[in-house]
């Protein structure tokens, strides 16, 4: 069975360190007024960005689990 360092550590790094940059970028977008939350189109894409981050994180975790335990 593969070790933690070969399976979950890259996952944690990808979504942990990458998540820091992602969320920092999203905060900067809000603070610098790069998005107008009064516009429906902007709210839609704001939600799409967060959904996409968590969607790929969940799919990636499920595929790792499937590869390890199936």
Secondary structure, DSSP 8 states (H G I E B T S, - for coil): ---HHHHHHHHHHHHHHHHHHHHHHHHHHHHTT-S-TTSHHHHHHHHHHHHHHHHHHHHHHHHHHHHHH-
